[in-house]
């Protein structure tokens, strides 16, 4: 079995876990072999005896064979591939498999993450419209999470300015969340790039979105928060970016606006105020 196929099967097999997948991927990178027994795979993954038994049953099942055949028809990138983004490979718990639709070459260009509140206001929209021309002129790729609000605005504003965008989703490629973003997701798949670590049939789960956020933080070189409440998901993404040694910016806002509290707190903690596109470009080391 080829190493790529082995990693795909491990990713789809229940019971191995993200940490176990990564341990095996690192072993394969060092040894350049994939002729491993089920027992060896279990041991490399650090499974206990009960987990090994569960994994062995799943590994030899016809259901897993069928699932692998189905996913081999998709475009996917493995942790072992040369095209796997270096920034993501060096981040916290990088996925061993990324399923995708669209232009994978976008991952090799400077990437700016734009994130914010699902209840984002016209302030985010106006800010993005102001920033976008200069970013597009420098061939910056915009990445976001295809959620409602600020994420959708980031993707839409980029496309309207004839730029290129990457959407990281928290479902399988055959699902759309929220449903109102179906047409947008399909468009990005055609002219940009849609990425996910989740297999076909995966529906939106609450824990998927923090996991998706770590990919956004890992793929970008800099991240900017436009609007965010205190203790919001956008701040979690910003903290993940900081932990990954990414440059973090925030758009300052009025003191009395709840959706500016998170951004103002980020700035107070040391994030750079995003006052213009120049601030963003400097953090991407473009100028």
C-alpha positions in Angstrom: 0.0 0.0 0.0 1.3 3.4 -0.9 2.0 5.8 1.9 -0.6 8.2 0.7 -3.2 5.5 0.6 -2.2 4.3 4.0 -2.6 7.8 5.5 -6.0 8.1 3.8 -7.2 4.8 5.3 -5.9 5.8 8.7 -7.7 9.1 8.5 -11.0 7.4 7.7 -10.6 4.6 10.2 -12.3 5.1 13.5 -10.2 4.7 16.6 -6.8 6.0 15.5 -7.1 9.7 16.3 -5.4 12.8 15.0 -2.3 12.3 17.3 -1.9 8.7 16.2 -2.2 9.6 12.5 0.5 12.2 12.9 2.8 9.8 14.7 2.5 7.3 11.9 3.0 10.0 9.2 6.2 11.1 10.9 7.4 7.5 11.0 6.7 7.1 7.3 8.5 10.2 6.5 11.6 8.9 8.3 11.5 5.4 7.0 9.9 5.8 3.6 7.9 2.6 3.9 4.3 1.7 4.4 4.4 -2.1 4.7 3.3 -2.0 8.3 1.1 -4.6 10.1 -2.0 -3.6 12.0 -0.2 -4.3 15.2 2.7 -2.1 14.2 0.3 0.7 13.3 -1.5 0.4 16.7 1.8 0.6 18.5 3.1 3.6 16.5 -0.2 5.3 17.3 0.2 4.7 21.0 -3.1 2.7 21.4 -3.8 0.7 24.5 -5.0 -2.9 24.3 -8.7 -2.1 24.1 -8.1 0.6 21.5 -6.0 -1.8 19.5 -8.8 -4.4 19.4 -11.3 -1.8 18.2 -8.9 -0.4 15.6 -8.1 -3.9 14.3 -11.8 -4.7 13.8 -12.4 -1.4 12.0 -9.2 -1.7 9.9 -10.2 -5.0 8.4 -13.9 -4.1 7.8 -15.5 -4.1 4.4 -17.1 -0.7 5.3 -13.7 0.9 5.6 -12.6 -0.6 2.3 -15.7 0.9 0.6 -15.2 4.3 2.3 -11.6 4.4 1.1 -12.6 3.6 -2.5 -15.1 6.4 -2.3 -12.6 9.0 -1.0 -9.9 8.0 -3.4 -12.0 9.6 -6.1 -11.6 13.0 -4.3 -8.6 15.3 -4.5 -6.7 15.1 -1.3 -3.3 16.2 0.0 -1.3 14.3 2.6 1.1 15.4 5.2 3.8 13.6 3.3 3.3 15.4 0.0 5.7 18.1 -1.2 2.7 20.4 -1.9 1.6 20.3 1.8 2.0 23.9 3.1 5.1 24.3 5.2 3.3 26.8 7.5 0.6 24.2 8.3 3.0 21.3 8.7 4.8 23.2 11.4 1.6 24.2 13.2 -0.2 22.5 16.1 -1.6 19.1 15.2 -1.6 19.5 11.5 -4.1 17.2 9.7 -2.5 14.3 7.8 -5.2 14.6 5.1 -6.8 17.6 3.5 -9.6 17.1 1.0 -10.0 19.9 -1.5 -11.7 21.4 -4.4 -10.1 24.0 -6.5 -6.6 25.5 -7.1 -4.1 24.0 -4.7 -1.4 26.4 -5.9 -3.1 29.2 -3.8 -1.5 27.6 -0.7 1.9 28.6 -2.0 1.1 32.4 -2.1 1.0 34.9 0.8 -2.1 34.2 2.8 -4.0 36.6 5.0 -6.8 35.3 7.3 -9.8 37.6 7.8 -12.1 36.5 10.5 -14.8 38.1 12.7 -18.2 37.8 14.2 -21.1 35.9 12.7 -23.2 38.9 13.6 -20.7 41.3 11.8 -22.1 44.7 11.0 -21.7 47.1 8.1 -18.5 48.2 9.8 -16.8 44.9 8.8 -18.1 45.2 5.3 -16.9 48.8 4.8 -13.5 47.9 6.3 -13.0 45.0 4.0 -14.0 47.1 0.9 -11.5 49.7 2.0 -8.7 47.1 2.5 -9.3 44.8 -0.4 -7.9 46.7 -3.5 -4.4 47.1 -2.1 -4.4 43.4 -0.9 -5.5 42.1 -4.3 -3.0 44.3 -6.1 -0.2 42.4 -4.1 -1.7 39.0 -5.0 -2.6 38.3 -1.4 -4.9 35.3 -0.9 -7.7 35.7 1.6 -8.6 32.8 3.8 -11.6 32.5 6.1 -14.0 29.9 7.4 -17.1 30.3 5.2 -19.3 31.0 8.3 -22.1 33.6 8.3 -21.1 37.2 8.9 -17.5 38.3 8.7 -16.3 35.1 7.0 -18.9 35.4 4.2 -18.1 39.1 3.8 -14.4 38.4 3.5 -15.0 35.8 0.7 -17.6 37.8 -1.1 -15.5 41.1 -1.0 -12.5 39.2 -2.3 -14.3 37.7 -5.2 -16.0 41.1 -6.0 -12.5 42.6 -6.2 -11.4 39.8 -8.6 -9.1 38.4 -5.9 -8.6 34.8 -4.8 -9.9 33.2 -1.7 -9.6 30.0 0.3 -12.5 28.6 2.4 -11.8 26.2 5.2 -15.0 24.4 6.1 -16.1 22.3 9.1 -18.0 19.7 7.2 -17.3 17.2 4.3 -17.0 18.6 0.8 -20.6 17.4 0.1 -22.1 19.5 2.9 -22.9 23.2 3.1 -23.0 25.1 6.4 -24.8 27.4 6.7 -27.1 26.3 3.8 -27.3 29.9 2.6 -23.6 29.6 1.7 -24.0 26.7 -0.7 -23.7 28.8 -3.9 -20.7 30.7 -2.4 -19.0 27.5 -1.5 -19.5 26.1 -5.0 -18.2 29.3 -6.5 -15.1 29.2 -4.4 -14.5 25.6 -5.4 -14.5 26.7 -9.0 -12.4 29.9 -8.8 -10.6 29.5 -5.5 -10.0 26.7 -3.1 -12.2 24.8 -0.5 -10.4 22.8 2.1 -11.5 20.4 4.8 -10.1 17.6 7.0 -13.5 16.0 7.3 -14.7 13.1 5.2 -17.7 12.9 2.9 -21.0 12.9 4.9 -19.5 14.8 7.8 -22.1 17.2 9.1 -21.5 20.4 11.1 -20.7 19.6 14.7 -19.9 22.1 17.4 -16.3 20.8 18.0 -15.6 21.0 14.2 -15.3 24.7 14.2 -12.5 25.2 16.7 -10.7 22.4 14.9 -11.3 24.3 11.6 -10.0 27.5 13.2 -6.6 25.9 13.9 -6.3 25.2 10.2 -7.0 28.8 9.3 -4.4 30.0 11.9 -1.9 27.4 10.6 -2.3 28.2 6.9 -2.0 32.0 7.1 1.1 34.2 7.6 -1.0 36.9 9.3 -4.5 37.1 10.7 -6.8 40.1 11.2 -10.0 40.2 13.3 -12.6 42.7 12.1 -15.3 42.5 14.8 -15.5 40.2 17.8 -17.3 39.9 21.0 -15.5 39.2 24.2 -14.6 35.5 24.5 -15.7 34.9 20.9 -14.6 32.2 18.5 -12.7 34.8 16.5 -10.5 35.5 19.6 -9.8 31.7 19.9 -8.6 31.8 16.3 -6.4 34.8 17.0 -4.9 33.0 20.0 -4.2 29.9 17.9 -2.5 32.2 15.4 -0.4 33.7 18.1 0.6 30.3 19.4 1.6 29.4 15.8 3.8 32.5 15.8 1.6 34.3 13.2 1.2 38.1 13.1 -2.2 39.1 14.5 -4.0 42.4 13.8 -7.4 43.7 14.9 -9.6 46.5 13.6 -10.2 49.0 16.4 -13.8 50.0 17.1 -16.0 52.2 19.3 -15.7 51.5 23.0 -19.5 51.2 23.4 -19.9 48.6 20.6 -20.1 45.0 21.9 -18.6 43.7 18.6 -15.5 45.9 19.1 -14.7 44.7 22.6 -12.8 41.6 21.5 -10.8 43.6 18.9 -9.9 46.4 21.4 -8.8 43.8 23.9 -6.6 42.1 21.3 -5.0 45.5 20.6 -4.5 46.2 24.4 -2.8 42.8 24.6 -0.3 43.7 21.9 -2.0 43.0 18.5 -1.3 45.6 15.9 -4.2 47.9 15.0 -5.3 47.4 11.5 -5.8 51.0 10.3 -5.2 50.5 6.7 -4.2 47.8 4.1 -0.6 49.0 4.6 -0.6 47.6 8.1 -1.7 44.2 6.8 0.8 44.2 4.0 3.6 45.0 6.4 2.7 42.1 8.7 2.8 39.9 5.6 6.3 41.3 4.8 5.0 42.4 1.4 6.3 46.0 1.7 
